[in-house]
Amino acid sequence: MIVGYASVTGNGPDLAHQMQALRDAGAERVYAETVAAAAGERPELTALLAELGPGDRLIILSLDCLGGSNLNRLVPLLDRIGQTGAALTSLSDKADTRTSEGLLRALTRLRAAATGDASRPVGRPRVMTPQAVRRAQQLYDEGRSLQEVADLLHVSRSTVQRHVAAGRRPREHRAQGQLDLQAAS
């Protein structure tokens, strides 16, 4: 079943516009919260969540309808929707948890809402710049060990291995593997 959820928001479209957009998107039933959720009471959302089941799809106009930039409210709701086996589609955010790309859009939108900055990349920052990767490759190709390259660039050995020796076994491991094979014979 495809259900929609509309709520009164301070900066969004009015309730009638939201409900029509949800119906146009295929919602068979629309739950509408007629009172702002400042106090935290949202009886329509509570009723909707109680009825969601596996294979259902919840459509909203925007993630703001569920909790805006309040991650303490929004993340548990997304978890609860996922635990029911239902999917979430946010029309204006182009986020759809049925696909990994859509889920990534939703998470990126959440992060941007929480930080107020949608231009920053998501995830852990890279330790090695492209220039450092080229330098590491050069040092490695000159015959230095992974540990020597790591020490020179002030990064861990595994970081160098991940960037320089990607797709091939490092010299140290190849040599060790050959020794191990000879010892087993």
Secondary structure, DSSP 8 states (H G I E B T S, - for coil): -EEEEEE--SSS--HHHHHHHHHHTT-SEEEEE-S--TTS--HHHHHHHHH--TT-EEEES-GGGTTTT-HHHHHHHHHHHHHTT-EEEETTTTEETTSHHHHHHHHHHHHHHHHT-SSS--SS--SS-HHHHHHHHHHHHTT--HHHHHHHHTS-HHHHHHHHSTTS--HHHHHHHHHHHHHH-
